[in-house]
């Protein structure tokens, strides 16, 4: 995370959904771990992410320091378990 500069972008962010809809959000640091606050629950619901699912967010690195950082929803990963 440090290599892409996201640690320097705490505060207001934009969450970009699978369908291109933007959600306002907030990124914060808790004991050295990045966390997403306001806007997160609605974003997950709108993009079909359920509790316990694994998914990918892509950090869209804008060179302009005046723009709000963007985390773009990339995919939900399905994990199959072999049931005998």
C-alpha positions in Angstrom: 0.0 0.0 0.0 2.9 2.4 0.7 4.3 1.9 -2.8 1.2 3.2 -4.5 0.8 6.2 -2.2 -2.6 5.3 -0.8 -1.4 5.9 2.8 -1.1 9.6 2.0 -4.7 9.8 0.8 -6.6 9.2 4.0 -10.0 11.0 4.3 -12.7 11.4 1.7 -12.6 8.9 -1.2 -14.8 7.8 -4.0 -15.9 4.2 -4.3 -16.7 3.3 -7.9 -19.2 0.5 -8.3 -19.3 -2.3 -10.9 -22.0 -0.4 -12.9 -20.0 2.9 -12.8 -22.0 4.5 -10.0 -19.9 6.6 -7.6 -20.3 6.4 -3.8 -18.8 8.8 -1.4 -16.7 7.1 1.3 -14.1 7.7 3.9 -10.7 5.9 4.3 -9.0 5.9 7.7 -6.2 4.2 9.5 -6.8 2.1 12.6 -3.6 0.9 14.3 -1.7 0.9 11.0 -4.5 -0.9 9.1 -6.5 0.9 6.4 -10.3 0.8 6.9 -13.3 2.1 5.0 -16.0 4.0 6.9 -19.0 6.0 5.7 -20.6 4.8 2.5 -19.1 1.3 2.8 -22.3 -0.7 3.7 -24.4 0.9 0.9 -21.6 0.3 -1.6 -21.4 -3.4 -0.7 -25.1 -3.8 -0.9 -25.4 -2.1 -4.3 -22.6 -4.3 -5.7 -23.9 -7.6 -4.3 -21.0 -8.1 -1.9 -22.1 -10.3 1.1 -20.5 -10.7 4.5 -17.6 -13.1 4.3 -17.1 -12.8 0.5 -13.7 -12.0 -0.9 -13.5 -9.2 -3.5 -11.0 -6.9 -5.1 -10.8 -3.1 -5.1 -8.5 -1.4 -7.5 -6.8 1.8 -6.4 -7.0 4.3 -9.3 -3.9 6.4 -8.7 -4.5 10.0 -9.9 -1.3 12.1 -10.2 -3.3 15.2 -9.4 -3.2 15.7 -5.6 -6.4 17.8 -5.6 -8.6 14.9 -6.7 -10.4 12.5 -4.4 -8.8 9.1 -4.5 -10.9 6.4 -6.2 -11.2 2.7 -5.2 -12.8 0.8 -8.1 -14.8 -2.4 -7.5 -13.1 -5.1 -9.6 -14.7 -8.5 -8.8 -16.2 -10.8 -6.3 -14.3 -14.0 -5.9 -16.1 -17.3 -5.6 -14.5 -19.9 -3.4 -15.8 -23.4 -3.9 -15.5 -26.0 -1.2 -15.5 -29.7 -2.0 -18.3 -31.3 -0.1 -18.1 -35.1 0.1 
